[in-house]
């Protein structure tokens, strides 16, 4: 059975069957996705993280399908309805939907109209009618009249028989497959406003009376409609051409033209309206919700990745300010490692005297701690505080607005309380703002990824799927950069391949008790950190200035001996091999290929030796919003403003322009060229220039464009014609128009 699964997954993902088999084996042995994709390239055929994750997820789906298959077979055996033919159909079913369709007629269910009719003994009548032979249905039905059974007339008997037929039709697997496609291809969503909800549902105004095709409904629209329905603002229905739908049933089940066939037609219409339509509507709603969830989660994960990998300002002395009006601004000073060294409150917005005192405090702290960067939260009073700080002309420090989404969640968390037990949540929040500027990844891993401000509808999608996707994203980001073993928090260590929360805690406790790690191999002294965990984690943990030169690189300890052999063959030290390009250029990689090490790993090693432990993130660039544009009321159509991309969706990108309300650049406005995927044009945290095209203050909506206005074509400049010599040319004999026309006619008829 496993080989069948490997073959299927390989075909679906366009990889080799052997690649799937090896990857599954590595995963089953406890391998993590980052480790497998980075350090087992020869075994997997250089599969990347996305491919390894896809194999993991698809194999799990097939395992779940097999579990359900076994449960259905057991249930049908217990019910004594399993035949060899049904068992074959069940074993050959390749999707959960088909599996459930096969099982549906035999699935134990609550009392239905059909089950009541069967209890009254009407199954033989239903079978007779379904044969659609030339019978007198009144005479046949009269045989079943029985007042004690609730059948006082032949009409009642016929109605019961039709109930049995309607249920039979609705449970036919072939019909359900056809209906499913019909609803998907011909169905339309129709949303309507619930009376009296006009004001409460203003943000859903576009959907007050909206119709759209099911098959082309974008994910964000499906989720918006479902949220509006959940908030009891709109009703949402799926509508299909009913006559066309009933015709599908008639074509499948009506085989004659007689009285019995007439009863089957009535049963078909009832089956669609009462059983099939509600069932299919539920299925299509689930199907479109699942597709919308998948797309929304993908977009969310992409945004989260870009935010987590945003450029760090690095190890600098930072002042961080959590701004506020009436309650003042919380100011903290952090050293190069992000440790809190002082905190205070200032009140720059509470009158002239308070403003002077605030200025005095900022200047004093900036000088005292030689502050290199000032981080200001972008929440309430953020722009006003930024203007105040910039007015102080602190030439030695850059001033940066920092997205504070989720800072309040962090400040109230157990993590923050553990680190700052004697500080209030406002101080903790300010510290988080400063650390986000220093290293976004190291700080953002401390909070739930759903709270970092880059998703849409994250509370509406499948939470298990979302959590798995976001965990994969965070793990991928952390391991792609690696962490400094001697300074990393337990939160970021917990995302390192092979560790987890408990081992991360053990590492920090060992570090606090015994001092800094001197070599990677010292990790083996950590309680419960065995050989497997060391194998998975070691390559992603860095030790600067370690006793071993390779401990600060991404070269795995299992390959140290190989690199040492390279150095020995060249007659140089490891340090020389790392520092001197001339030695690395002499390495002939082919000489070091073996059964376990191939060119993919050797090339990785060579690249790492050239730039050991290099942080792949971009260089930090300071950014400034437009002065005087602090609120949505300050905006005017036509303004051109600098902004930062905060969120990317399938329909466009949201841009922070410094007015406490992000504007939207619709996908059609991202470029002068056609844009299919906004990610092709913009990235989260990217600096952009936008123009305001619309401002809707009541709905708090700002429309922006990134299109560049094409300049009007310049008027051609004509030079004064040069003087030329004109020579006399013999003039042709004059010809009149009539002469020319007569000549043409003669030629035509000659």
N, C-alpha and C positions, 0 to 999 in steps of 0.2 A: 504493500500500500504506500509506503514511504516513497519508493521510486516513482510511482504514479504521480504523487504530489510534486516531487522534484521536477518531473517532466512538464507538468502543467504550469508550475510557477515559472520555470525557465522560459516556456513559450510565451507566457503573458508578459514577462518583464524583459524579453529579448536578451537573455543571457544564456550561458551554457548550463546544461543540467549538472555538470560536475561542480560549477561555481555555486549553485544552489545547495548541493549536497554538503560541500565543504563548509559553507557559511553556516548552515543549520547545525552542523557538528560543532563548530567553534562557539556558536551561541549556546548550545546545549551544555558545553563544557564550562560555561561561565564567562565567555568572552564578551566584552562590551563593544558597542558599535564603533566608538572612536579607536579602540585598540585594534580591532579587526581591520578596519579600513586603513589605519596608519602603519601597523607593524606586521600584518600578515598578507601583504599584497601578492606575494608569490603563490600563496595557497588559494586566494580568492580570485586571482586573475585581475588584481588591481580594482576591485569593486570599491566605489566611494561610499560615504556614509548614507546617502540617499538610497542607493541600491541595496545596501545591507539592511537598512530599516524596512524597505519595501518587501524584501524576502521574509524578514521576521514577521511583519504584519500579515502578509498573504498566507504564510504557513499557519499562523494562528487562526485565521479565518477558516481555513480548510480543516483544521483540528476541531474547531467549534462546530463546523458542518457535520463532521463525522460523529461527534457526540450527540448532536440532535438526531442524526440518522439512526444511531443505536437506540436512542430513547423511543423513537417512533416505531421501530421494528418491535421492540419489547412491548410497547403498548398494544400494537395490533395483534401480537401473539396472545397477549392476555385477553384480548377481546375475541380471540378466535376468528379473526377476519383476514389474517395474512395468507395470501396465496403466493405461489412461486412467481407469478407474473407481477404482482404488486411488489414483492420483495426485490425483483429485478429492477423495476421502475425506481424504487427508492434508492437502491444502490447506485443507479446510473444518474440520479439527480445531481446536477452540478451547482445548483444555487439553493439558498435557503427558501426562496419564494416558491420554487418548483416543488421542493420537498414538502412544504406546508400545503400546497395545492393538492398533492397526491393524498396527503393524510386527512385533509378536510372532511371528506364524506364519512370517515370512520372515527373522527375525533369526538370524544365524549362531549356532549353539549347540553345546555339547559333545554327545558321544554320549549318546543317551537310549534307552529301551526302544523307543520308536516309530521312531527312526532305524535301530536294529538291525533291526527288523521290516521296514522298507522295503528295507534292503540285502538282506534275504532274499527280496524279491520279493512281499511280502504286501499291498502297497497295493491291487491289484485286488480281493483278497478282502475287504479292509476296505470298499472302495467298494460292493461287491456286498451285503455285510451291511447297510450303512448305508441302502441303498435300501429295505430291509425288505419286500421282496416275498416271496411264498410259495415259497421255495426249500428244498431239502433241504441244510441247512448242513453236514451231515456229508459228503455227496457233494462239495459245493463245496470244503470244506476239504481233503478227501483229494487233490484235484488238486495241492496244494502240498506234499505230503509229500516231503521230500528230506533224507536223513540228512547229506549233505555240507554242507548249509546249516544244519544244526542243527534240522531239523524232522522228527523221526522219526515223528510221529503227527499225526492231524487235530486233536487237542486242542492240540498245540503251535502249529499253524497258526492256530487260532481265538484262542488267547491272544495271539499276535503281532498279529493283526488288531484285537483289542480294545485293545491298547496304542496302535495308531495312532489308533483312534477316541477313546480317552481323551485323548490329546494334542490332537487336533483340537478336541474339546469345550472343553478347558481354555484354548485359545487363541482361542476365538470372542469377538470384541469385545463383542457384545450380551450374551452370557452373563456376561462379566467385569463389565460395568456393573451387571447385575442382582445378581450375587453381592456386589459391592462394597457396594451399598445394603443387601443382606440382612445382611451381616456387621456393617455399621455400626448398623443399626436393631435387629437381633435378637441381636447378639453381646454377650458378657459377659466382662469381665476376671475371672480367678480366680487369686489368688496363694496360694501354700502355702509354709510354712516348710520349709527344708531341714533334715533331721535333724542334730542336734548344733549348730545355730546359734542356739539360744534365747538364750543369754547375749550373744553378740556382736551379735545383732540386736534388742536391747531397744528401741531407738528406733523400730523398725518393728513393734512388738508389735501395733498395731492392724490390721496386714495379714497376720498369721500364717496366717489362713484367711479370706480376704476375697473377696467377689464383688460386682461392680458393673457396671451397664450401660455399654457402650462409649460410646454417644451422649451420656450425661450425666456422664461422668467428668470432674471438674474438673481443670484443668491441673496444679495442685500435686500432686494425687494420682497422676496419670500419671507425673510426673517422679519422685516419691518411689518408686513401684513399680519404675520402670526403674533407679533408683539402687540399690535393694535387690537387684534382680536382678543388676546389675553387680558388687555387692559379694559375690555368691554367698551371700545370706541367704535369698532367696525365689526360687521359680520363678514365672513369670508366663505364663499361657496365655490365649488368646481362644477361648471356646467358643460354639458355635451349635447349634440343634436340627438334628442331622444328617439325620434323615428328611425334614424340611421342605426342607433344602438340596438333597438328592438329587432330591426331587420337582420342584424348579425345573429341573434338568437333564432329567429325564424329560419334562416338559411341553414343553420346547424341542426335544428330539431324538428321542423315541420317538413314531413316527407310526402304528404298526400293532400287531396282536396276533398275533404268530406267532413262530416259532423265531428268525428273524433279529432281530426286535425284542427278544427275550429277551437276545440277545447285546449289543445296544445298551444295554439296562438294566444289565447287568453292567458294561459299559464305563463307563457314567455313574457308578455307585457307586464304581468304582475311580478315575475321574477326579477326583471330589470328594475322596476320602480321600487319594490319593497326590499329586495335583497342585494342585488348586484350593485346598483348605484351607490347606496351607502357604504358598501364594502370597498368598492373601487375608489370612492372618494377618500376614504380613510387611508387606503394603500398609497394613493397618489400624494396625499398630504405627507405621509411618512417618507415616501420616496423623494419628494422635492425637498423636504426638510433635511433629510440625510445628505443630499447633494449640496444643499445650501450650507449645512454645517461643515462639510468637508472643505468647501471653497473658503468659507469664513475663517476656519481654523488655519488653513494654509496661508491666507493673507495675514492673519494675526501672527503666526509663527515667523513669517518673513519679516514683518515689521519689528517683532521682538528681537530677532537676530540682528537687524540693522541698528537698533537702539543699543543693544548690549555691546555691540562691537564699535560703538561710536568712539571717536578719537578722544583719548585721555589727555588731560593737561600735564599729567605726570607728577612726580614727587616734588611738589613745591609747597612753600608755606602759604596757607590759604586762610582768608577771612571769609566766613559764610554768613549771610544775613537772611533770616526768615522774616519777610516784611509784614507790616501791619499798620493800620492807622491809629485807632484809639488805644489799642493795647500795646502799641510800640513795636519795635523791631528787635528780634533776638539775634545777637551777634556772638559768633564763636570764632576762635582762632585755633587752627590746626597746624601741627608740625608736618614735616615732609612725609611721615608715615601715616598721617591722618589721625594722630592722637590729639585729643582735646587738651589745650593748654590754658585757655581762659574763655570765659563767657560773660556777657553783660547785656543790658537792655538800653536801647536808645529810642528817642521820641522825635524823629525829624519832621513829623507832620502835625505836631501839636502846638504850633505857635512859634514866633521868632526866637524867643529865649531857648525853648527846647531844641530848636533846630541848631542853634549855635553850640549848645552843649553836646548834641549828637555829633556835630562836625569835629568838635574838639576830641571826643572819644575815639572816633574813627581814625583821625590823624595820629593820635597817641598810640593806639594799638598797632596801626600799620607800621609806625616807626619802631616800636618796641620789639616786634616780632619779625621785622624785615619782610612784610607781607609781599608776595609776588603775584597773587591773583585774588580777586574778590568775587565770590559767587553769590548771586542774588536770586532767590526763589521767584518764579514767574506768576505767583498767585496774587491775591489781593494786595494792593499798594506796591506791587513789584516794579512797575514802570516808574512810579513816582519816586521810589527809593533809588532806583537806578539813576534817575536824573539828579537826585540829591548827591549821590556818591560821586558821579562824574563831575559835578560842579566843584568838588574838592581838589581836582587836578592832582591826583596821586600818581605821579609820573612813573613810579617804579612798579606799579601793579596794574594788570589788565582787569577790566570789569566785565563780567560775563553773566548773562541771564541764564538760569538753569531751570529746566523743566522739573517741577517738584511733585509731579503725579506720583502718588503712593507714599510720599514722605510722611504723611500723617499716619498712615497704616504702619509703617516701620516704627515710628516714634512710640506707638502704643503697643508694640509687639513684645513678646518674651525676649527676643534677641536684643532689642534696645534696652529693655529693663535690666537684663543681665549685664550688659556692658556699662550702662550708666544708671546704677540703682539709685543714686542720690540726686539725679537731675530730672527736671520735669520734661514733659513731652515736647514742649516748644524748643528746648535746648537740643534734645535728641533730633528733632526735625531739622534744625539748622545744621547740625553735624552731618546729617545725611545729605543735605544739599551741597555742602562743601566737598564731601567725599565723592559725590557723583561727578563733580567737575574733575577731581583728581583721577578717578578711575571708575567710569560708569559701570563696567561689568562687575567689579569687586563689590560695589555697593548695591546694585540692583538685584543681585542674586539673593539678597537678604529678605526680599519681599515676594509675595505671590506674583508670578508673572502676569496674572490677569489684572493686576492693579498698577501696571507701569504706564498705562495711558496710551497704548498703541492699537487697541482692538476696537471692534464694533460688534455689538450683539454678543459679547463673550459670555454673558449670563444666560443667553437664550440657546446656545448650542450644546451639543452632547458634552457634558462635563468630563466624563472619563476620557473620551477621545481628545478633548482639548488639553487635559492635564498631561496625557501621554505625549502629545505633540510638543507642548511647551517644555516638558522635562527633557525631551530629546534635543530641543533647540538650545536650552541652557547648557546641557551637558556638552553638546557640540561646540558651543562658543567657548566655554571654559577650557576644554581640552585643546581646542585649536590654538589657543594662546599659551596655555600652560600657566602654572602659578609658582610663585616664589615660596618654597617650602617653609622658610623661616619667618615669613611675615603674613602669610595667608590666614584669613579668618576660617573658623571651622565651617562657616556657611559655604564659602567657595570651595573649600577642600572636599566637602561632602559631594560635590558634583564631579570630582575627579574620577576618572575611570577606575572601577574596582574598589572604591572606598565606601562612601555612604556616610550617614550622620554619626554612627557609633565610632567607626575608625577615625573619622575626622576629629571627633572629640578626644579620642585617645592620643592622636598626634599632637594636638594643642596642649593637652595635659603633660605629655612627655616633654614637649618643648619648654613649657613653663617651669617644669621641675629640673630639667637637666641642661637647659640652655640650647643654643642653636645647633641644628644638625650640621655635621661637618662633611658627611658623605651621604649619597643616596642609600648606600647599603645599610646605614644606621637605621633606616626604616624597619628593618627586620627585627629590631628590638621592641617595636610597638606591640603591646598585647593584642592578640587576635589577628594581627596582620601577617598572614601566612604567605607561602611562596606564590600562590595564585594571585592574591591581592597585590603583592609586590610586582609581579609580572605585568598586571593590568595597569598599575598606577605609575610606576617608576618613570616612564618616559615623559610623562606630563608634569612632573614635579621638578622644579629647577632649584639649584643651590648656587648662588653667585659666590665667587671666590672660594669654591670648594677645594678640598684637598685633591680631587680628581678633576682635571680640566674639562671632561665631558659632562660633568654633573650639571653644568649650567646650560646645556644644550638639549635638543630633542632626540639626540641619539640614545637609543635604549641600552641599558646596561648589558643586555645579552649580546650586544654587538661591540662592546668596548674592546674585546680581544682582537676583533677584526680590524678596528681602527688602529690599535697598537701595532698590529702586524704591518699595516700600511706605512706607519711612521718608521718602523724598523727597516722595512724594505728600502725606504728612501734615505735612511741614515740620519733621521732627524727625530726630535722629541715631539710628543703630542702637542705641546705648546707651540712649537714651530709650525706644525702642520696646520694648526688653527690660525695662526697669525700671518703666515707667509703664503701668498697666492702661488708663488713659483713652485712650491712643493706640491700643492694640490693639483696643479696642472700636469705634473709628472705621473699622477696616479693612472694606471691602466685598469679600469674597472673590470674588464673581462677576466683579468688574472684572479679576481676574488669571487667570481661566480661559483656557487656550490649548489648542492641539492636543496639546502634550506635558504640560501641567499641568492637573489637574482638581481638583475639590473634595476628594477624599480626601487628596491631597498638601498642599493648602492648609490643610486642617484640622489635619493633622499639624504643619505649620510653626507655625500659630497656637498650638497646644498647647505646642509646644517653646519658643516665645518667652516663654510665661507662666512656665515652669519649666525653664529650660535646663539640660540635663545632670542632671536629677533622677534619683536612684537609686530605682528602683521597689520595692526590697526593704522589708520591714517594719522598724519600729523595734525595736531590741534590747530585750529584757526579761530581767532577771536571774531565775534560777531556783534553788531550793534543795530538795534531797531531805529526807526526814524524818530527824531526828537519831536515832541509835541503831539504825537499820535498815540494816545494812551487808552482810548475808549472807542467803542463802535460809533459813538456819536461824532467822533472826530474825523471819520472817514468821509470821503467824497468820491463820487464816480470819476474815474480818470486818473486818480492818484497812482503813482508808481512807488512801490515800497519794497524794502528788503524783508525777507521772511525765512523761516526755517520749517522744513517739512516735518510734521509731527506724526502723520498717519497716512498710509496708502491703502486704497481700496480698489476694487475692480472698476469703480466708476470715476476714480480720480484721486486727488491728493489733498489732504488738509494741511494748511499752512498757518503757522503762528506768525502774525504780523504785529504782535505786541499790544493787542486791544482786549485781552482776556476772552476772546472768542475766535476760534480758528476759522479761517475762510476756506472755501472749497474751490479748487481748480478742477473743473470737470475734465474727464479724459479727453474730450474734444478740444479743450483749451490748453493742453499741456505743451503743444508744439504746433508749428505751422504744417508739419507732416502728419500723416495718419498714425495714431498710436493705438496699438492693440492692447498692450499691457503697460500700465503706468510705471511698473518697476523698470521698464526699459529706459525711462526718462529721468525718474527721480528716485532718491533713496531717503529713508528716515534720517533726520538730522542734517540733511543737505541744505546749504544756503542758496536761496533763489531770489530772483527779482520778479515781482508780480504787479499787475495793474488791477485796480478795483473796477469791476463792471456793474455791480449791483449791491445795494445795502438794504436789507429788510430788518429794521430795528425791532418791530413787534415780535417777529419770529426768530430773531437773533441769527440771521443768515447773511453771510457775506460771500458773494460770488467774485472770483478772481480769474485772471488769465495770465498765462506765461507766453502767449503768442507774441512774436516780435512783429511789430507793424512794418510791413514792407514799404520801403520808401517809394514814392511816386517816381515813375521814370523821368529822368532829367530831359529837359527840352534840348533838342539837338542844336548845337552851335554851328552856324553857317559862317564860313570864311568868305571874305570879300573876294569875288572871282578875279583871278589874275588876268592881266591884259594879254590877249593873244593876237597873233597876226592872222588876219582873215584874208584868205586867197580867193580870188574869183573862180567860181565853178560854173560850167555851162548849165543854163536852166533847162529843165525838161519841157517838152511841149505841153501846154495846158490841156487838160481833159476835163470835160464837164462830168457831173455825177450821172447824168442821163446816158452819156456815151459809155461810161464804165458798165452801167447796168445792162445796156443793150448788148455789149460784148459778152457779158456773162450769160445772157439768155441764148445767144447764138452758140456759144460753146456747149451749153447744156443740151441743146436739141440737135446739134450737128451729128 
